[in-house]
Amino acid sequence: MKTNKKVGIKGYAGYVPRYRITPEEIGEVWGKDGKLMGRGLNINSKSVPSPDEDVISISVQAAKWAVMRTNLPGEQIGAIYVGSESHPYAVKPTATIVAAAVGATPCLTAADYEFACKAGTAAFQTCMGLVASGMIRNGMAIGADTSQGAPGDALEYSASAGGAAFIIGSDDLLAEINYTTSFTTDTPDFWRREGKKYPSHGGRFTGQPAYFKHVASCTQMLFEETGTQPDDFDYAVFHQPNGKFPIKVAKKLGFAMEQIEPGLLVPRIGNTYSGAVPLGLAATLDKAEPGDRIMVTAYGSGAGSDSFDITVTDGILDRRGNGVPTIEKVIGDEVFISYAKYAKFREKIHRGEW
């Protein structure tokens, strides 16, 4: 899919809660070898939202920083879409709150998206289409989550929190989105029923027929439709449910470790679900130079992938700083906590009625 009009990224920013917990701390509570679990997942620690942090607060902070980076008046943002599987309200959009926070109200269009971990990149594609059609001048796409993992479940070692916001437009770009592809099937590898606090998953099934099939197929589709190969890209960002899957699929597709390292954040902050690829792309843009080319592939359970071919422009040089912290600075502010505090923060202990 290629738009008839130049479309790309005007601004971006990300936010990750400062609190962290290690696999060893989690494993000790459940009588498991947390260090071994951490090595198996290639995760050294994961981010934990404090009691007053949720998808709304994460999205608002990332959105405000993205606007600061562009110096774009809020009223020039015509659409805001927030992708997440942990929206605070079942009925009440996150997007309208973000719109009000950045001065984008009344907004032309706003909505919340859900497609497991690729809801944020689905928002990218929607904004691209609206901008290319001329319906809006600028749109904002956000991917953010405060993901859930049942006590003692394998997900508890990886499910974390964070997100990133991107302003999509057609002029004054810091990176141009050359092409996008998607690959989607009905593959039930991960799900959470209405009213359930924690998700269920298919264990090893989430790997081969789900993640690897969709990520590889979508990326190969991008290669075929654009006539590119891994060597044509300076960087690559893949969805990172753990630290091993993105490395394995990158190697399978022909990418070198050096191409994915800048965006590989999961060993330090865990799996931020809808925020994983947006944060990885933001971290990569922090280090990219004009002319660099970035390949991005997101994945969402259920299941589908979105891929993007992105070229960095000279505009990146003018957008460095502007009071916006790099992703490295954001994730470098770490405070490690005990399982007891983690359980309190994530409401794993319920006091009930007294």
C-alpha positions as a Markdown table, in Angstrom:
| # | Residue | x | y | z |
|---|---|---|---|---|
| 1 | Met | 0.0 | 0.0 | 0.0 |
| 2 | Lys | 1.5 | 3.3 | -1.1 |
| 3 | Thr | -0.3 | 6.6 | -0.7 |
| 4 | Asn | -0.7 | 9.0 | -3.6 |
| 5 | Lys | 0.6 | 11.8 | -1.5 |
| 6 | Lys | 3.8 | 12.1 | 0.5 |
| 7 | Val | 3.1 | 11.1 | 4.1 |
| 8 | Gly | 5.4 | 10.7 | 7.1 |
| 9 | Ile | 6.3 | 11.5 | 10.7 |
| 10 | Lys | 6.5 | 15.2 | 11.9 |
| 11 | Gly | 7.1 | 14.5 | 15.6 |
| 12 | Tyr | 7.3 | 11.7 | 18.1 |
| 13 | Ala | 8.0 | 11.0 | 21.8 |
| 14 | Gly | 7.7 | 8.1 | 24.2 |
| 15 | Tyr | 7.1 | 7.6 | 27.9 |
| 16 | Val | 7.9 | 4.6 | 30.2 |
| 17 | Pro | 7.1 | 4.5 | 33.9 |
| 18 | Arg | 10.2 | 4.7 | 36.1 |
| 19 | Tyr | 9.5 | 1.7 | 38.4 |
| 20 | Arg | 11.1 | -1.7 | 37.6 |
| 21 | Ile | 11.0 | -5.2 | 38.9 |
| 22 | Thr | 13.4 | -8.1 | 38.0 |
| 23 | Pro | 12.5 | -11.6 | 37.1 |
| 24 | Glu | 14.5 | -12.8 | 40.2 |
| 25 | Glu | 12.1 | -10.8 | 42.4 |
| 26 | Ile | 9.1 | -12.3 | 40.7 |
| 27 | Gly | 10.5 | -15.9 | 40.7 |
| 28 | Glu | 11.3 | -15.8 | 44.4 |
| 29 | Val | 7.7 | -15.3 | 45.3 |
| 30 | Trp | 6.5 | -18.2 | 43.2 |
| 31 | Gly | 9.3 | -20.7 | 44.0 |
| 32 | Lys | 10.8 | -20.4 | 40.5 |
| 33 | Asp | 14.3 | -19.7 | 39.2 |
| 34 | Gly | 13.7 | -16.1 | 38.2 |
| 35 | Lys | 17.2 | -15.7 | 36.8 |
| 36 | Leu | 16.6 | -18.7 | 34.5 |
| 37 | Met | 13.2 | -17.3 | 33.5 |
| 38 | Gly | 14.9 | -13.9 | 32.7 |
| 39 | Arg | 17.6 | -15.6 | 30.6 |
| 40 | Gly | 15.0 | -17.6 | 28.8 |
| 41 | Leu | 13.0 | -14.5 | 27.8 |
| 42 | Asn | 16.1 | -12.3 | 27.5 |
| 43 | Ile | 14.5 | -9.8 | 30.0 |
| 44 | Asn | 16.5 | -8.3 | 32.8 |
| 45 | Ser | 13.7 | -6.1 | 34.2 |
| 46 | Lys | 10.3 | -4.8 | 33.3 |
| 47 | Ser | 8.6 | -1.4 | 33.8 |
| 48 | Val | 5.8 | -1.1 | 36.3 |
| 49 | Pro | 3.2 | 1.7 | 36.3 |
| 50 | Ser | 2.6 | 3.5 | 39.6 |
| 51 | Pro | -1.0 | 3.5 | 41.0 |
| 52 | Asp | -1.7 | 6.9 | 39.4 |
| 53 | Glu | -0.4 | 5.9 | 35.9 |
| 54 | Asp | -2.5 | 4.3 | 33.2 |
| 55 | Val | -2.8 | 4.3 | 29.4 |
| 56 | Ile | -4.4 | 7.8 | 29.6 |
| 57 | Ser | -1.5 | 9.4 | 31.6 |
| 58 | Ile | 1.1 | 7.5 | 29.5 |
| 59 | Ser | -0.5 | 8.7 | 26.2 |
| 60 | Val | -1.0 | 12.2 | 27.4 |
| 61 | Gln | 2.7 | 12.6 | 28.4 |
| 62 | Ala | 3.9 | 11.1 | 25.1 |
| 63 | Ala | 1.5 | 13.2 | 23.1 |
| 64 | Lys | 2.5 | 16.5 | 24.9 |
| 65 | Trp | 6.2 | 15.7 | 24.2 |
| 66 | Ala | 5.4 | 14.9 | 20.5 |
| 67 | Val | 3.7 | 18.3 | 20.1 |
| 68 | Met | 6.6 | 20.0 | 21.8 |
| 69 | Arg | 9.0 | 18.4 | 19.3 |
| 70 | Thr | 7.1 | 19.9 | 16.4 |
| 71 | Asn | 5.9 | 23.2 | 17.9 |
| 72 | Leu | 2.6 | 22.3 | 16.3 |
| 73 | Pro | -0.5 | 24.0 | 17.6 |
| 74 | Gly | -3.0 | 21.5 | 19.0 |
| 75 | Glu | -5.8 | 22.8 | 16.8 |
| 76 | Gln | -3.9 | 21.7 | 13.7 |
| 77 | Ile | -4.2 | 18.0 | 14.8 |
| 78 | Gly | -7.4 | 16.7 | 13.1 |
| 79 | Ala | -7.4 | 13.1 | 14.3 |
| 80 | Ile | -6.2 | 11.2 | 17.3 |
| 81 | Tyr | -6.2 | 7.5 | 17.6 |
| 82 | Val | -5.0 | 5.6 | 20.7 |
| 83 | Gly | -4.2 | 1.9 | 20.3 |
| 84 | Ser | -4.2 | -0.2 | 23.4 |
| 85 | Glu | -5.6 | -3.4 | 25.0 |
| 86 | Ser | -5.7 | -1.8 | 28.5 |
| 87 | His | -7.8 | 1.3 | 28.1 |
| 88 | Pro | -8.9 | 2.5 | 31.6 |
| 89 | Tyr | -12.6 | 2.8 | 30.5 |
| 90 | Ala | -14.7 | 0.1 | 28.9 |
| 91 | Val | -17.0 | 2.9 | 27.7 |
| 92 | Lys | -15.3 | 6.2 | 27.5 |
| 93 | Pro | -12.5 | 6.9 | 25.0 |
| 94 | Thr | -8.9 | 7.6 | 25.9 |
| 95 | Ala | -8.5 | 9.6 | 22.6 |
| 96 | Thr | -10.8 | 12.4 | 23.6 |
| 97 | Ile | -8.9 | 13.0 | 26.9 |
| 98 | Val | -5.6 | 13.1 | 25.0 |
| 99 | Ala | -7.2 | 15.5 | 22.5 |
| 100 | Ala | -8.2 | 17.9 | 25.3 |
| 101 | Ala | -4.7 | 17.6 | 26.9 |
| 102 | Val | -2.9 | 18.8 | 23.8 |
| 103 | Gly | -5.4 | 21.4 | 22.8 |
| 104 | Ala | -6.8 | 19.5 | 19.8 |
| 105 | Thr | -10.5 | 19.9 | 20.7 |
| 106 | Pro | -12.8 | 20.0 | 19.0 |
| 107 | Cys | -11.1 | 17.3 | 17.1 |
| 108 | Leu | -12.3 | 16.2 | 13.6 |
| 109 | Thr | -12.1 | 12.5 | 14.5 |
| 110 | Ala | -10.9 | 10.5 | 17.5 |
| 111 | Ala | -11.2 | 6.9 | 18.6 |
| 112 | Asp | -9.7 | 4.1 | 20.6 |
| 113 | Tyr | -8.2 | 1.1 | 18.7 |
| 114 | Glu | -7.7 | -2.5 | 19.9 |
| 115 | Phe | -5.8 | -5.2 | 18.1 |
| 116 | Ala | -3.6 | -6.6 | 20.8 |
| 117 | Cys | -0.1 | -5.3 | 20.4 |
| 118 | Lys | -0.4 | -3.8 | 16.9 |
| 119 | Ala | -3.2 | -1.4 | 17.7 |
| 120 | Gly | -0.8 | 1.5 | 17.6 |
| 121 | Thr | 0.5 | 0.7 | 14.1 |
| 122 | Ala | -3.1 | 0.4 | 12.9 |
| 123 | Ala | -3.6 | 3.9 | 14.1 |
| 124 | Phe | -0.5 | 4.9 | 12.1 |
| 125 | Gln | -2.2 | 3.5 | 8.9 |
| 126 | Thr | -5.5 | 5.3 | 9.6 |
| 127 | Cys | -3.7 | 8.6 | 10.1 |
| 128 | Met | -1.7 | 8.0 | 6.9 |
| 129 | Gly | -4.9 | 7.5 | 4.9 |
| 130 | Leu | -6.7 | 10.5 | 6.3 |
| 131 | Val | -3.7 | 12.8 | 5.6 |
| 132 | Ala | -3.1 | 11.4 | 2.1 |
| 133 | Ser | -6.8 | 11.8 | 1.2 |
| 134 | Gly | -6.7 | 15.5 | 2.3 |
| 135 | Met | -9.4 | 15.0 | 5.0 |
| 136 | Ile | -7.0 | 16.2 | 7.7 |
| 137 | Arg | -3.7 | 18.0 | 7.7 |
| 138 | Asn | -2.1 | 16.2 | 10.7 |
| 139 | Gly | -3.1 | 13.2 | 12.8 |
| 140 | Met | -1.7 | 11.6 | 15.9 |
| 141 | Ala | -1.2 | 7.9 | 16.4 |
| 142 | Ile | -0.5 | 6.5 | 19.8 |
| 143 | Gly | 0.4 | 3.0 | 21.0 |
| 144 | Ala | 0.4 | 2.5 | 24.8 |
| 145 | Asp | -0.4 | -0.2 | 27.3 |
| 146 | Thr | -0.2 | -1.2 | 31.0 |
| 147 | Ser | -0.3 | -4.9 | 30.1 |
| 148 | Gln | -1.5 | -7.6 | 32.5 |
| 149 | Gly | -0.1 | -10.9 | 33.6 |
| 150 | Ala | -1.8 | -13.2 | 36.1 |
| 151 | Pro | 0.2 | -13.9 | 39.4 |
| 152 | Gly | 2.6 | -16.7 | 38.8 |
| 153 | Asp | 1.9 | -16.9 | 35.0 |
| 154 | Ala | 4.8 | -16.7 | 32.5 |
| 155 | Leu | 3.4 | -13.4 | 31.3 |
| 156 | Glu | 4.1 | -11.8 | 34.7 |
| 157 | Tyr | 7.8 | -11.8 | 33.9 |
| 158 | Ser | 7.4 | -9.7 | 30.7 |
| 159 | Ala | 4.1 | -7.7 | 30.8 |
| 160 | Ser | 5.0 | -4.1 | 31.3 |
| 161 | Ala | 4.0 | -0.5 | 30.6 |
| 162 | Gly | 4.8 | 2.3 | 28.3 |
| 163 | Gly | 3.9 | 4.0 | 25.0 |
| 164 | Ala | 4.8 | 6.4 | 22.3 |
| 165 | Ala | 3.0 | 9.1 | 20.2 |
| 166 | Phe | 3.6 | 10.1 | 16.6 |
| 167 | Ile | 2.3 | 13.0 | 14.6 |
| 168 | Ile | 1.6 | 12.1 | 11.0 |
| 169 | Gly | 1.5 | 14.7 | 8.3 |
| 170 | Ser | 2.6 | 15.5 | 4.7 |
| 171 | Asp | 4.8 | 18.5 | 5.2 |
| 172 | Asp | 7.8 | 19.4 | 7.3 |
| 173 | Leu | 8.6 | 15.7 | 7.9 |
| 174 | Leu | 11.4 | 14.2 | 9.8 |
| 175 | Ala | 10.8 | 10.9 | 8.2 |
| 176 | Glu | 8.8 | 9.8 | 5.2 |
| 177 | Ile | 6.7 | 6.6 | 5.2 |
| 178 | Asn | 7.4 | 5.1 | 1.8 |
| 179 | Tyr | 5.2 | 2.1 | 2.0 |
| 180 | Thr | 3.1 | -0.1 | 4.3 |
| 181 | Thr | 1.8 | -3.7 | 4.2 |
| 182 | Ser | -0.4 | -5.8 | 6.4 |
| 183 | Phe | -0.9 | -9.5 | 6.9 |
| 184 | Thr | -3.9 | -10.7 | 9.0 |
| 185 | Thr | -5.4 | -14.1 | 9.9 |
| 186 | Asp | -7.8 | -15.5 | 12.5 |
| 187 | Thr | -5.1 | -17.1 | 14.8 |
| 188 | Pro | -6.3 | -17.4 | 18.4 |
| 189 | Asp | -3.0 | -17.3 | 20.2 |
| 190 | Phe | -3.8 | -14.8 | 23.0 |
| 191 | Trp | -7.1 | -13.5 | 24.3 |
| 192 | Arg | -8.9 | -11.9 | 27.2 |
| 193 | Arg | -12.7 | -12.3 | 27.6 |
| 194 | Glu | -14.9 | -9.3 | 28.7 |
| 195 | Gly | -14.8 | -8.9 | 32.4 |
| 196 | Lys | -11.6 | -11.0 | 32.9 |
| 197 | Lys | -8.7 | -9.3 | 34.7 |
| 198 | Tyr | -5.9 | -11.4 | 33.1 |
| 199 | Pro | -5.4 | -12.7 | 29.6 |
| 200 | Ser | -5.0 | -16.3 | 28.5 |
| 201 | His | -2.5 | -17.5 | 25.9 |
| 202 | Gly | -1.6 | -20.6 | 23.8 |
| 203 | Gly | 1.9 | -21.1 | 25.4 |
| 204 | Arg | 4.3 | -22.2 | 22.7 |
| 205 | Phe | 1.5 | -21.8 | 20.1 |
| 206 | Thr | 2.0 | -18.1 | 20.3 |
| 207 | Gly | 5.4 | -18.4 | 18.7 |
| 208 | Gln | 5.6 | -20.5 | 15.5 |
| 209 | Pro | 2.1 | -20.3 | 14.0 |
| 210 | Ala | 1.4 | -16.9 | 15.4 |
| 211 | Tyr | 4.3 | -14.4 | 15.9 |
| 212 | Phe | 6.8 | -15.8 | 13.5 |
| 213 | Lys | 4.4 | -16.6 | 10.6 |
| 214 | His | 2.8 | -13.2 | 10.7 |
| 215 | Val | 5.9 | -11.1 | 11.2 |
| 216 | Ala | 7.9 | -13.0 | 8.6 |
| 217 | Ser | 5.1 | -13.0 | 6.0 |
| 218 | Cys | 4.3 | -9.3 | 6.4 |
| 219 | Thr | 8.0 | -8.3 | 6.2 |
| 220 | Gln | 8.5 | -10.5 | 3.1 |
| 221 | Met | 5.4 | -8.9 | 1.5 |
| 222 | Leu | 7.0 | -5.5 | 2.1 |
| 223 | Phe | 10.2 | -6.7 | 0.5 |
| 224 | Glu | 8.4 | -8.1 | -2.6 |
| 225 | Glu | 6.2 | -5.1 | -3.1 |
| 226 | Thr | 9.0 | -2.5 | -2.7 |
| 227 | Gly | 11.8 | -4.6 | -4.3 |
| 228 | Thr | 13.9 | -4.3 | -1.2 |
| 229 | Gln | 16.0 | -6.6 | 1.0 |
| 230 | Pro | 17.5 | -6.4 | 4.5 |
| 231 | Asp | 20.7 | -4.8 | 3.2 |
| 232 | Asp | 18.7 | -1.8 | 1.9 |
| 233 | Phe | 17.8 | -0.8 | 5.5 |
| 234 | Asp | 20.0 | 0.7 | 8.1 |
| 235 | Tyr | 17.7 | -0.2 | 11.0 |
| 236 | Ala | 14.9 | -2.6 | 11.7 |
| 237 | Val | 12.3 | -2.7 | 14.5 |
| 238 | Phe | 10.2 | -5.8 | 15.2 |
| 239 | His | 7.5 | -6.4 | 17.8 |
| 240 | Gln | 9.2 | -7.7 | 21.0 |
| 241 | Pro | 7.0 | -9.8 | 23.3 |
| 242 | Asn | 10.4 | -11.0 | 24.8 |
| 243 | Gly | 14.0 | -10.5 | 24.0 |
| 244 | Lys | 14.4 | -13.7 | 21.9 |
| 245 | Phe | 11.6 | -13.5 | 19.3 |
| 246 | Pro | 12.7 | -10.3 | 17.6 |
| 247 | Ile | 16.3 | -11.5 | 17.4 |
| 248 | Lys | 15.3 | -14.9 | 16.0 |
| 249 | Val | 12.9 | -13.4 | 13.3 |
| 250 | Ala | 15.5 | -10.8 | 12.4 |
| 251 | Lys | 18.1 | -13.4 | 11.8 |
| 252 | Lys | 15.7 | -15.6 | 9.9 |
| 253 | Leu | 14.9 | -12.7 | 7.6 |
| 254 | Gly | 18.5 | -11.7 | 7.0 |
| 255 | Phe | 19.0 | -8.7 | 9.3 |
| 256 | Ala | 22.1 | -8.2 | 11.4 |
| 257 | Met | 22.1 | -7.6 | 15.2 |
| 258 | Glu | 23.5 | -4.1 | 14.6 |
| 259 | Gln | 20.3 | -3.2 | 12.7 |
| 260 | Ile | 17.9 | -4.1 | 15.5 |
| 261 | Glu | 19.9 | -3.1 | 18.6 |
| 262 | Pro | 18.8 | 0.6 | 18.8 |
| 263 | Gly | 15.1 | -0.4 | 18.9 |
| 264 | Leu | 15.4 | -3.5 | 21.1 |
| 265 | Leu | 14.1 | -2.2 | 24.4 |
| 266 | Val | 12.4 | -5.3 | 25.8 |
| 267 | Pro | 15.4 | -6.6 | 27.8 |
| 268 | Arg | 15.4 | -3.4 | 29.9 |
| 269 | Ile | 11.7 | -2.6 | 30.1 |
| 270 | Gly | 9.7 | -5.7 | 29.2 |
| 271 | Asn | 6.9 | -6.1 | 26.7 |
| 272 | Thr | 4.9 | -2.8 | 26.5 |
| 273 | Tyr | 2.4 | -4.5 | 24.1 |
| 274 | Ser | 0.9 | -1.8 | 21.9 |
| 275 | Gly | 3.8 | 0.5 | 22.9 |
| 276 | Ala | 6.5 | -1.9 | 22.0 |
| 277 | Val | 7.0 | -1.1 | 18.3 |
| 278 | Pro | 6.2 | 2.7 | 18.6 |
| 279 | Leu | 8.8 | 2.9 | 21.4 |
| 280 | Gly | 11.3 | 0.9 | 19.4 |
| 281 | Leu | 10.8 | 3.1 | 16.4 |
| 282 | Ala | 11.2 | 6.3 | 18.6 |
| 283 | Ala | 14.4 | 5.0 | 20.1 |
| 284 | Thr | 15.7 | 4.3 | 16.6 |
| 285 | Leu | 14.8 | 7.7 | 15.3 |
| 286 | Asp | 16.7 | 9.2 | 18.3 |
| 287 | Lys | 19.9 | 7.7 | 16.7 |
| 288 | Ala | 19.1 | 7.9 | 13.0 |
| 289 | Glu | 20.6 | 10.3 | 10.6 |
| 290 | Pro | 19.2 | 11.9 | 7.4 |
| 291 | Gly | 19.0 | 9.3 | 4.6 |
| 292 | Asp | 18.8 | 6.3 | 7.0 |
| 293 | Arg | 16.1 | 3.8 | 6.1 |
| 294 | Ile | 14.1 | 1.9 | 8.8 |
| 295 | Met | 12.1 | -1.2 | 8.4 |
| 296 | Val | 9.3 | -1.7 | 11.0 |
| 297 | Thr | 7.1 | -4.7 | 11.6 |
| 298 | Ala | 4.5 | -4.8 | 14.4 |
| 299 | Tyr | 2.6 | -7.9 | 15.6 |
| 300 | Gly | -0.8 | -8.3 | 17.3 |
| 301 | Ser | -2.3 | -11.5 | 18.6 |
| 302 | Gly | -5.4 | -12.7 | 17.0 |
| 303 | Ala | -3.5 | -12.2 | 14.7 |
| 304 | Gly | -1.8 | -9.7 | 12.3 |
| 305 | Ser | 1.2 | -7.7 | 11.4 |
| 306 | Asp | 1.9 | -4.3 | 9.9 |
| 307 | Ser | 5.1 | -3.4 | 8.2 |
| 308 | Phe | 6.5 | 0.0 | 7.2 |
| 309 | Asp | 9.4 | 1.3 | 5.0 |
| 310 | Ile | 10.6 | 4.6 | 6.4 |
| 311 | Thr | 13.3 | 7.0 | 5.2 |
| 312 | Val | 14.7 | 9.6 | 7.6 |
| 313 | Thr | 14.9 | 13.2 | 6.2 |
| 314 | Asp | 17.0 | 16.3 | 7.0 |
| 315 | Gly | 14.1 | 17.4 | 9.2 |
| 316 | Ile | 15.3 | 15.0 | 11.9 |
| 317 | Leu | 18.2 | 17.4 | 12.7 |
| 318 | Asp | 15.8 | 20.3 | 13.6 |
| 319 | Arg | 13.7 | 18.1 | 15.9 |
| 320 | Arg | 16.4 | 16.8 | 18.2 |
| 321 | Gly | 15.9 | 18.2 | 21.7 |
| 322 | Asn | 13.2 | 20.9 | 21.9 |
| 323 | Gly | 12.9 | 20.0 | 25.6 |
| 324 | Val | 11.8 | 16.4 | 24.7 |
| 325 | Pro | 13.8 | 13.6 | 26.4 |
| 326 | Thr | 15.3 | 10.8 | 24.3 |
| 327 | Ile | 13.9 | 7.3 | 24.9 |
| 328 | Glu | 17.3 | 6.4 | 26.4 |
| 329 | Lys | 16.9 | 9.1 | 29.0 |
| 330 | Val | 13.3 | 8.1 | 29.7 |
| 331 | Ile | 14.1 | 4.5 | 30.3 |
| 332 | Gly | 17.3 | 5.2 | 32.1 |
| 333 | Asp | 15.4 | 6.7 | 35.1 |
| 334 | Glu | 14.9 | 3.5 | 37.0 |
| 335 | Val | 13.7 | 2.7 | 40.5 |
| 336 | Phe | 13.6 | -1.0 | 41.4 |
| 337 | Ile | 10.8 | -2.2 | 43.7 |
| 338 | Ser | 9.8 | -5.4 | 45.6 |
| 339 | Tyr | 7.1 | -7.8 | 44.6 |
| 340 | Ala | 5.0 | -6.5 | 47.5 |
| 341 | Lys | 5.0 | -3.0 | 46.1 |
| 342 | Tyr | 4.6 | -4.3 | 42.6 |
| 343 | Ala | 1.5 | -6.3 | 43.7 |
| 344 | Lys | 0.1 | -3.2 | 45.4 |
| 345 | Phe | 0.7 | -1.0 | 42.4 |
| 346 | Arg | -0.9 | -3.5 | 40.0 |
| 347 | Glu | -3.8 | -4.2 | 42.3 |
| 348 | Lys | -3.0 | -7.9 | 42.6 |
| 349 | Ile | -4.1 | -7.7 | 46.2 |
| 350 | His | -7.8 | -6.7 | 46.7 |
| 351 | Arg | -8.9 | -5.5 | 50.1 |
| 352 | Gly | -12.6 | -6.2 | 49.4 |
| 353 | Glu | -15.4 | -4.7 | 51.4 |
| 354 | Trp | -14.7 | -3.8 | 55.0 |
